[in-house]
Amino acid sequence: MTPEHAARLASLVQGRTAAALGTLHAGAPFVSMVPYAVLPDGTAFVIHVSRLAAHTKDMLADPRVSLLVMQAEGEGVAAQALARVSVQGEAAEMAKGSGPERACRNCYLARFPEAEPLTDFGDFSFFAIRPVQARFVAGFAQAMSVTGETLARLLARP
């Protein structure tokens, strides 16, 4: 991956606020939308979800998930050339009141301060999605795979 591609990947993930979340729902693919934040060290995507949601139940049953973050449409780019990254990872619910849960909460609320009232709802919890690998498509004929460790390094903020 070139330094330009690395910068573009980081900019894409840090610049967008919502991702498509793919889970396994009764053995079949299921996709929903989730707002996300990224831990400062880049090691996990943080989502805040309700136990009432199908995707939460799915993650509790099978932690294997995928996230798709995509460049916004309407930027003068053909749909097939939109930059996107598909992240395969494992989701883990953060134990309420734990150090990891506080870190996820702080990270998420720094990005979405308006979500703070939802953190008091008993059915909501934070999940950390740790990337295993990712596939970045920067445009036509510009696709590359990276490990979860490489992705974390690219997303880490000083």
Secondary structure, DSSP 4 states (H G I P E B T S, - for coil): --HHHHHHHHHHHHH--EEEEEEEETTEEEEEEEE-EE-TTSS-EEEEEETTSHHHHHHHH--EEEEEEEPPS-SS--GGG--EEEEEEEEEEPPTTSHHHHHHHHHHHHH-GGGGGGGGSTTEEEEEEEEEEEEEE-STT-EEEEEHHHHHHHH---
